[in-house]
Amino acid sequence: MNDLKTKSLAQIVNSNHRAASVFEKYHLDFCCKGKRTLQQACVESELPVDDILAELNKSDQQGTVKVTINFGKLSLSQLVEHIISTHHEYVKKEMPAIAMYLQKV
């Protein structure tokens, strides 16, 4: 986890999209100032890097539950229901943040 200190904010978010919410919580700009390392960003913002690392680790572990679905065995209606409940609901929930980043870029 300490190697994250030397990675850029953009690299961290690219490898774990959940890191974006941690950075947003602490007002660490991973978009326009994404080339800074986590260490540099924490120093500039006077934040304890170890606290940020702990939250990043926690956010990364939240997505580790793997559900194995054999999509080939689902009926078309089951497959449609899965796509709607999983992917469409996620997009609806995340669209305001996505739109904000699109405007920023």
C-alpha positions as CSV (number, residue, x, y, z in Angstrom):
1,M,0.0,0.0,0.0
2,N,2.9,2.4,0.6
3,D,3.7,2.2,-3.1
4,L,0.5,4.2,-3.6
5,K,2.3,7.2,-2.1
6,T,4.5,7.5,-5.2
7,K,1.7,6.9,-7.7
8,S,-0.2,9.8,-9.2
9,L,-3.7,10.5,-8.1
10,A,-4.9,9.7,-11.7
11,Q,-3.1,6.4,-11.7
12,I,-4.7,5.4,-8.4
13,V,-8.2,6.3,-9.6
14,N,-7.6,4.5,-12.9
15,S,-6.7,1.3,-11.0
16,N,-9.5,1.7,-8.4
17,H,-12.5,3.8,-9.4
18,R,-13.6,3.8,-5.7
19,A,-10.6,6.0,-4.9
20,A,-12.4,8.9,-6.5
21,S,-14.8,9.1,-3.7
22,V,-12.0,9.1,-1.1
23,F,-10.2,11.9,-3.0
24,E,-13.4,13.9,-3.3
25,K,-14.0,13.6,0.4
26,Y,-10.6,15.2,1.1
27,H,-10.8,17.7,-1.9
28,L,-7.9,16.1,-3.6
29,D,-8.2,16.9,-7.3
30,F,-7.4,13.8,-9.3
31,C,-8.6,15.3,-12.6
32,C,-6.8,18.5,-13.4
33,K,-4.1,18.0,-10.8
34,G,-4.0,14.2,-11.2
35,K,-0.3,14.1,-12.1
36,R,0.7,14.8,-8.5
37,T,1.7,11.9,-6.4
38,L,-0.5,11.0,-3.4
39,Q,2.4,12.1,-1.2
40,Q,2.6,15.5,-2.9
41,A,-1.1,16.1,-2.8
42,C,-1.3,15.2,0.9
43,V,1.6,17.5,1.8
44,E,0.0,20.4,-0.3
45,S,-3.3,19.9,1.4
46,E,-1.8,19.2,4.9
47,L,-3.4,15.8,5.1
48,P,-2.0,12.8,6.8
49,V,-1.1,10.4,4.0
50,D,-1.4,7.3,6.2
51,D,-5.1,8.2,6.9
52,I,-5.7,8.6,3.1
53,L,-3.9,5.3,2.5
54,A,-6.1,3.5,5.1
55,E,-9.3,4.8,3.4
56,L,-8.0,3.9,0.0
57,N,-7.3,0.4,1.2
58,K,-10.8,0.2,2.7
59,S,-12.5,1.4,-0.5
60,D,-10.5,-1.1,-2.5
61,Q,-11.6,-4.0,-0.3
62,Q,-15.3,-3.0,-0.6
63,G,-15.2,-4.2,-4.2
64,T,-13.5,-7.5,-3.7
65,V,-16.7,-9.6,-3.4
66,K,-16.8,-11.6,-6.6
67,V,-20.1,-13.0,-7.8
68,T,-19.8,-15.6,-10.5
69,I,-22.7,-15.7,-12.8
70,N,-22.9,-18.1,-15.8
71,F,-24.5,-15.7,-18.2
72,G,-24.9,-18.5,-20.8
73,K,-27.4,-20.3,-18.5
74,L,-29.6,-17.2,-17.9
75,S,-32.8,-16.8,-19.8
76,L,-33.0,-13.6,-21.9
77,S,-35.4,-12.1,-19.4
78,Q,-33.0,-12.9,-16.5
79,L,-30.1,-11.4,-18.4
80,V,-32.0,-8.3,-19.2
81,E,-33.0,-8.0,-15.5
82,H,-29.4,-8.4,-14.4
83,I,-28.2,-5.7,-16.8
84,I,-30.9,-3.3,-15.7
85,S,-30.5,-3.8,-12.0
86,T,-26.7,-3.9,-12.1
87,H,-25.4,-1.6,-14.8
88,H,-28.3,0.8,-15.5
89,E,-28.9,1.5,-11.8
90,Y,-25.2,2.1,-11.3
91,V,-25.2,4.6,-14.2
92,K,-28.3,6.4,-12.9
93,K,-26.7,6.7,-9.5
94,E,-23.3,7.9,-10.8
95,M,-24.4,10.1,-13.7
96,P,-24.3,13.4,-11.7
97,A,-20.7,12.8,-10.9
98,I,-19.9,11.6,-14.4
99,A,-21.5,14.8,-15.8
100,M,-19.5,17.0,-13.5
101,Y,-16.3,15.4,-14.6
102,L,-17.2,15.7,-18.2
103,Q,-17.8,19.4,-17.8
104,K,-14.6,19.8,-15.9
105,V,-12.6,18.1,-18.6
